[in-house]
Amino acid sequence: MGEGARAEVRPPWARARAEVRPPWARARARRCGSVRGVGARGGATVVGEGEGIKVCRMSRTLIDGSISRLEFEYLVGTAKGLERRSEIHELGLFTTEEMRLATGLSRDEIPAAQERFDIWPGGRPDREPNAPLLVLPYPGGRHPRIGFLEGAIDPQRETKFSVFTPWDPNSYVVVDVPEAIWSNLGLTYLAHTHIDTIWTEQGIELEQLEWVFRPSGELTIERTLPNRIAFGVTVQRQKDAVLMEMWLENGTDQRLTDLRVQNCVMTKMAAGFEQQTNDNKVLTSPYVACRSESGDKWVITAWEGCHRPWGNADCPCFHSDPKFPDLEPGQTARLRGWLSFYEVSDIQAEFERIEATGWSGNRENR
């Protein structure tokens, strides 16, 4: 694969759903803006025909940052006349270097892996009308932020997952759960390098983990810290929402207090949500929403026990950050979270609808 090749891949545990651009697509990328006719017959670009109907097609390829955009124009001819139709296909693109970082494969191994796993642009299945939202572990390789990169060096993928929007199969938000955990002991966990945690202060490096796919379709992850504080996250897909649950167990012999969690939703890769501003956010508790540039689409998140709704314009991202109750030794607490998409302007009415679903609720600690 050449230096300028771009592709989208995911690591070995997600290769079945990977999408990459094969060699012929790389060559077309170099002719950005080229116009193509398909299947010329007698001067017409016929791509389909049947009794009483013929369809002609022309296409144009454009590269817009990390997006490959294919514009198709169709001319449909019948005895009743001619009708024009159009469609746009968009593919997320990753560079070869990003592929290497995400998969651990060398530059020479990547083309062979594409061939072995039969990875090609049209290979991704379409989402069925009543299917759950598409949720995949975030592969890494590309930073999920636009700005404030110095505040998230070497982001770990073990806490991050991608949720694809229902209106654009190539747009997604990256959810980081948990991004950070604080306690009376100090910064107890951080999913990237920024400021010292209680572990980096001691020169202790935490093992990198990966999400686990459950037969039910859920994603789960569990971690036990050196002092036996343990936490885990479960991510469950639904048709209209993603339900999350985070648990925290006090395995120490001391009471834990001030258990604050930072959970982040990053919008860099969601088309129309890349604006580095907080003017497009509605910050309530527990519901926090981010509005698209067009004004008619929203991404919404919420967490039980929300103590700080906020947004960071530079990243850009937004938060509904929860707080666990104080935990005695051996005690476990659980909190539920929500993420969904919305396509109407009345966001307050949508907050009320979500609340009426009963997604949240007080759970007894155990």
Secondary structure as UniProt FT lines:
FT   TURN            3..4
FT   STRAND          6..8
FT   HELIX           12..17
FT   HELIX           23..29
FT   TURN            30..33
FT   STRAND          35..37
FT   STRAND          40..41
FT   TURN            42..43
FT   STRAND          44..50
FT   TURN            51..52
FT   STRAND          53..64
FT   TURN            65..66
FT   STRAND          67..78
FT   TURN            79..80
FT   STRAND          81..92
FT   STRAND          94..95
FT   HELIX           96..103
FT   TURN            107..108
FT   HELIX           109..116
FT   TURN            117..118
FT   HELIX           121..123
FT   TURN            129..130
FT   STRAND          135..137
FT   HELIX           149..151
FT   HELIX           157..159
FT   STRAND          160..164
FT   TURN            169..170
FT   STRAND          172..183
FT   TURN            184..185
FT   STRAND          186..190
FT   TURN            198..199
FT   HELIX           200..202
FT   STRAND          212..213
FT   TURN            215..216
FT   STRAND          219..224
FT   TURN            226..227
FT   STRAND          229..237
FT   STRAND          241..250
FT   STRAND          259..266
FT   TURN            268..269
FT   TURN            271..272
FT   TURN            279..280
FT   STRAND          281..283
FT   STRAND          288..291
FT   TURN            293..294
FT   STRAND          298..303
FT   TURN            304..305
FT   STRAND          306..312
FT   TURN            313..316
FT   STRAND          317..324
FT   TURN            329..330
FT   STRAND          332..342
FT   HELIX           347..356
FT   TURN            357..358
//
